[in-house]
Amino acid sequence: MPVFDKAIVSTETVDLGPLVKFLTPIQFGNRVSLPLSENETSRKVMRNLNRAAAKCGKRLVRIPSDEKTVFFKIVPVEKRTVNMSAEQRAARVLKSKSTRSARILNANS
């Protein structure tokens, strides 16, 4: 169990203004290459970029990159949906269940 008495709560906030200003003119479908500064991690930068993108009404998808650069793409806010009939959905579920059970059987043998 963690020692809660020794916990340090961070109240540091990030100014998203420059990130929002950077993301606003970028259109959907554009790919962006953003070099990192020395003390930044790609995870921290993407977390802040995603917060700023949400404020702009955009959604980002990260593209694999090296440690010194972050690549991402601007995509529509709505995620893609697949319209299919109830019969098609049932057939798809049945197929995935049979595939999964076959995979488990092969793994155990």
N, C-alpha and C positions, 0 to 999 in steps of 0.2 A: 504494500500500500504506500503511495507517495506520502511524503511529509508535507502537508499543506501549510504548516506554520512557516516553512522556509520558502514558500512560493514567491516568486517575483512577478508581479503583474505589470505588463508594459502598457503605457498609455501613449506611446508614440503614434502619431498619425501621419499619414502621407498626403501631401498636397497633390490632388489629382488634376488640378487646373492645367498644368503644362501638358499632361498626357491627353486630357480631353481636347485641348487645342490642337495637339498633334494628330489625333485620330479623326477629328471632325471632317476635314476635307478629303479623307481617303474614302474611295468608293468601294462598293461591294465587288468582290472578285479580285481586288488588287492584292498582290503579295508584297510583304514588307520585310526588309532585312534591317535589323536594328542592332548596331554594335553595342556591346556592354562596356561600361567603365570598369576599372580595376576591382573595386570592392563590391560589385553587383553580382548577384546570381541570376541565372535565367529564370529560376522558379519565382523569385521575388519580383522580377520585372514583369513576368507574365501575369502574376496575381494582380499587380497594380494596373497593368494594361486591361485586364478583364474587367476590373472594377470601373475603370474609365470608359471602357466600351459600353458597359451596361448603362452608364449615364448618357452616352451618345445615342443609345438605341441600336447598338451594333453588337455583333458576336464575333469572337476571334476563334480561329482554329490554329493550333500550333503545328508547325512543320518541323520535322527533325532537323537539328543544326548542330554546329560545333559549340564548344564551351564559351567562345568569345562573341557569339552572335545569336540573336533570337530571330527566327523566321516565323511569320504568321500570316494568315490570310483572313480577310474580312468576308464573312458569310452572312446570309440573311438571319434575322433573329429567330424566325420560325424554323424549327427543325423539320426536315423532310418527313412527310407521312406517306404511308402506302395504303392506297384504297383497294380493298379486296373484299370479296363476298364472304359470308360466313362459312360457306362450303370450302372455299379456297383456304381460309384461315385454319379450319379444322384439318384439312389435308396437310397443311404446312406443319401444324403442331404434331400430328401423327408421325410424319416423316422425321421430324427432329427428335421425337421420343425414341423411335426405332433406331435412329443413327446413334443417339446417346447410349442406349442400352447395348448396342453392338460394340461400341467403343469400350464400354465398361467390361464387357465379356472378354474382348481381346486383350485388355490390359491385365485382367486377372488370370489369363491362361499363359 
